[in-house]
Amino acid sequence: MSGVSAVPAVSGVLESAVYVDDLDAAEAFYGGVLGLARIVRVDGRHVFFRCGAGIVLVFVAAATRVPPAEGALPVPTHGATGAGHICFAMDAEGLSRMRDRLEAASVPIEADFAWPNGARSVYVRDPAGNSIEFAEPRLWGGTNASHSSVAERAPTSQDLNDGPQNENG
């Protein structure tokens, strides 16, 4: 198409959001159990955490569906219904240590397995029922949490249908 500029590169994901009903339980999980540093909390609406170069936004969905007040920043309404998903990148040693920490905090491990490319994932639920995954960045071809590219053998739809190889559960 002539006259159309090239698509600008997206450099990464800056924020990821999950929706909860109980901010106290969410803060205890994300801040206490996972050890994420709290940035800000607004009671009844949200609590935000730093996670590496990104931010984990934890919202009360009903509060984010209310349009901003006159004169406030024009952030569009949003929110979700049902369980969401977020995946935290960790190396193999970190995954094992996190699993131990989760078990010590009585957080049930929903799944712990190796994908066909050998990357390990551990899944739990947060207090609101969101699916929380901890995975090695090589799952998608990355070698660390700050930079990754799609792997030669990233999971395919067939892998997802056939299921993982359970090596660590």
C-alpha angles and dihedrals in degrees: 000000000000118000093024115115123227117273109268114240118256106221100200147301111301100181136020122191136207126181126226141170099217117051093185092056091044092050091049090052102041096033102029106032100028095035097227115160113246114233102181141342129201108189113239093015119049153335121206128203135194114237113178107297092341140067129237110214115202111192137179096234096214091055093052091055091065112096116242118269120256109284094016123119108287096241107162119241117260141157139144139236120222132010119330131198136231128173124208118205117232136160120244095266091047090051092055092047092047091050089053090048093049092049091048088054090050092246106152116236107232096188139351117184149134120252119224090266090056098253114138126226129190118195130198136156124246118226090272093053098256114150108247118193131189113197143166110256090233086075085087097026100273125132097203141015097258101053131024140155131199111281128236085241106029115155114288131205087259090056089052091050095044093046132230131290107260106220103141108037 
